[in-house]
Amino acid sequence: MMDETEFWEIVDRAREAADGDPEEQADLLVDRLLQYDPDSVLDFARHFEARYNRAYRWDLWGAAAVLLDGASDDAFDYFRCWLIGQGREVFEGALHDPDALAGLLGEFDEEVDGDGEELGYAADEAYEQLTGVEAPDLGIPAQAEEPEGTPLDFEDDSALAARYPRLWERFGTG
């Protein structure tokens, strides 16, 4: 049974080895997961999915919109994968206060950063390589229909600047 600490260690090792490149991190994650048995890979997938669902919040979506200069549904999905890929400190810090990302993130290049789509598939890919079959249903609650919290208008720069003063100062495009 993979615990939360081991989950974050695997994420961290892959990120450090990838030197911040999310696609490389995803490839390294698959490689690392191939060293585990299929049940452990499913445990990893459950940890990932549970955090992905926890991050389905309007306040985080707004932070993503500031960082990415706008964030569609898909862009926010990939942002949440990327956020998990940044490790426990950044992920938990962002959930506690999305504006804190201004201090938690180092360099941020919107061409590369913020899109962890491939990270979201790493466990499925590893499971398939190990077993030859698609990963089964993880048996955890599905993502909520709507993000948690109060919706924000991502087109309203002044509202975003007011809601995320530190992020806006560092990354805003207004």
Secondary structure as the mmCIF struct_conf table of DSSP 4:
data_model
#
loop_
_struct_conf.conf_type_id
_struct_conf.id
_struct_conf.beg_label_comp_id
_struct_conf.beg_label_asym_id
_struct_conf.beg_label_seq_id
_struct_conf.end_label_comp_id
_struct_conf.end_label_asym_id
_struct_conf.end_label_seq_id
HELX_RH_AL_P HELX_RH_AL_P1 GLU A 4 ALA A 18
TURN_TY1_P TURN_TY1_P1 ASP A 19 GLY A 20
HELX_RH_AL_P HELX_RH_AL_P2 PRO A 22 LEU A 33
TURN_TY1_P TURN_TY1_P2 LEU A 34 GLN A 35
BEND BEND1 TYR A 36 TYR A 36
HELX_RH_AL_P HELX_RH_AL_P3 PRO A 38 ARG A 54
TURN_TY1_P TURN_TY1_P3 ALA A 55 ALA A 55
STRN STRN1 ARG A 57 ARG A 57
HELX_RH_AL_P HELX_RH_AL_P4 TRP A 58 LEU A 68
TURN_TY1_P TURN_TY1_P4 ASP A 69 ASP A 69
BEND BEND2 GLY A 70 GLY A 70
HELX_RH_AL_P HELX_RH_AL_P5 ASP A 73 GLY A 85
TURN_TY1_P TURN_TY1_P5 GLN A 86 GLN A 86
HELX_RH_AL_P HELX_RH_AL_P6 ARG A 88 HIS A 96
HELX_RH_3T_P HELX_RH_3T_P1 PRO A 98 ALA A 100
HELX_RH_AL_P HELX_RH_AL_P7 LEU A 101 LEU A 104
TURN_TY1_P TURN_TY1_P6 GLU A 110 GLY A 114
HELX_RH_3T_P HELX_RH_3T_P2 GLU A 117 TYR A 121
HELX_RH_AL_P HELX_RH_AL_P8 ALA A 122 THR A 131
BEND BEND3 GLY A 132 VAL A 133
HELX_LH_PP_P HELX_LH_PP_P1 GLU A 134 ASP A 137
BEND BEND4 ILE A 140 ILE A 140
HELX_LH_PP_P HELX_LH_PP_P2 PRO A 141 ALA A 144
BEND BEND5 GLU A 145 GLU A 146
STRN STRN2 GLU A 148 GLU A 148
BEND BEND6 GLY A 149 GLY A 149
TURN_TY1_P TURN_TY1_P7 PHE A 154 GLU A 155
HELX_RH_AL_P HELX_RH_AL_P9 ASP A 157 ARG A 163
HELX_RH_AL_P HELX_RH_AL_P10 PRO A 165 PHE A 171
#
